[in-house]
Amino acid sequence: MKALRHWSVRHAGGLRRVYDVFRKYAPSLAVVVRLVGRERSEKLFAPLERAAKGLLFDCRMCGQCVLSSTGMACPENCGKEMRNGPCGGVRPDGGCEVKPKMRCVWLEAGEGRKRIAGQAPAEALLLPPVDQRHRGRSTWLQIAAREDVLPVLEQRPALRALERPKHDFERACESGRFLVTAEIAPPDSSDCTELLQRASRFRGLVDALNITDGAGAHCHLSSVAAAAVLTANGHTAVCQMACRDRNRLALQGDLLGAAALGVRNFLCLTGDDIRNGDHPGAKAVFDLDAVSLLGIARGLRDAGRFASGRKLEAAPNLFLGAAANPFVPPYAERVTNLEQKINAGAQFIQTQFCFDLELLENFMRAVRARGLHERCRILVGVGALRSAKGLRWMAQHVPGVHVPEKVIQRVAHARDQALEGKKILLETIAALRGIEGVAGVHLMGHKNEDLLADAIVESGLRTRVDLDKSEGGVERHCCSAMPGSTA
Ligand code: SF4
């Protein structure tokens, strides 16, 4: 099965030509389908299609075949059911984050596309999420019966300037100043005292604080609740929303819920592999991928409509972001994936940890060549680990994190490993400030707030004066002072 799947990708050009002929002549069977009856025809077509496409593509019969757009690589084999390019967890050898023995479907798709004449790998088109009603049904029959259910590739227009009030982080993004954001994880508790203490270390030093959403597939207080508590206590929160744990109804409901509690900024993510977390036996949802979630969130805001098309009573005011990972394969397609996210609605981007400036430079060169840095604000992820052992563990166990061996060795041979880690962080921040198109840094580090706050000051990004000015704010531990949900 596996061998034939690779064969199909290698012969994507020929298979596409066969498909084009089929698409041209199959609709002439519409009369026959009508005579035989739709359901009886289904019973004939579906098993045939399942057998043929199962053999050639390891097809899962989603009922809305997109093989002709994905270089004859079936995205249903993707461990996260992504429809719009690779996740950020592709392994250095090209293996899948979820199924390590399988090559990432999107690497195969890139190769297949190159073999299809006229289908440039740089296409930044968007595939809509799967319509589950068609699952198990024959796509061939839909073509033969002239039913218009095949997904249409969309090219969304560049974001237009929206007539709506802009809040802190969006204004900061538009200010042109070098941005600073930091990330904190919600507590394993409903008591937010410690969360607020950790957040307070960054008061006056950052433009926004990200609240992670089940990072590493570990369960914590919900990101919506934590972001709302931070907002109620005068912080500017970025609420991370991962597609792993909720379907499209729940995600839209949570976007509206968070907006009702005053949260304005959202980072749309696909989510880490569930089996790496503390509930490996749980069901991963992945009804949407990050690109689809962005498009749907944008539709809530700009069209005032749910994904179903039903109208909202009032559109929420959302500022939307997404993640990028220039540090793992497929490197060339990372920029295409970024463009997809911008086309879908991303206004800011936060990247995975940058320990490899050369890879980032390559990525930014391609970003500038396409003018993408002018369409969104790109913040590069940075952080420091206290030891070479910690760095090595992260490189080996955290999907999507790339740490070059020379960085690990530099820390390993230092007399004070924690200090060396911080020196590397400061050097990285200084270098990033000189790269055209980098709009800021995003600091990450689990329960490492003191070191990160010091690094912000020592790197000259912000001063303690900013911090002193902002102190004196009273921390409120409940949501009694939530900002209104209008605007
Ligand atoms: S690495 Fe990610 S995008 Fe690639 S097949 Fe696996 S889950 Fe899908």
Boltz pocket constraint, residues with backbone or C-beta under 6 A from the ligand:
constraints:
  - pocket:
      binder: B
      contacts: [[A, 77], [A, 78], [A, 79], [A, 80], [A, 81], [A, 82], [A, 85], [A, 86], [A, 87], [A, 88], [A, 89], [A, 90], [A, 91], [A, 95], [A, 96], [A, 97], [A, 98], [A, 99], [A, 103], [A, 104], [A, 105], [A, 106]]
      max_distance: 6.0
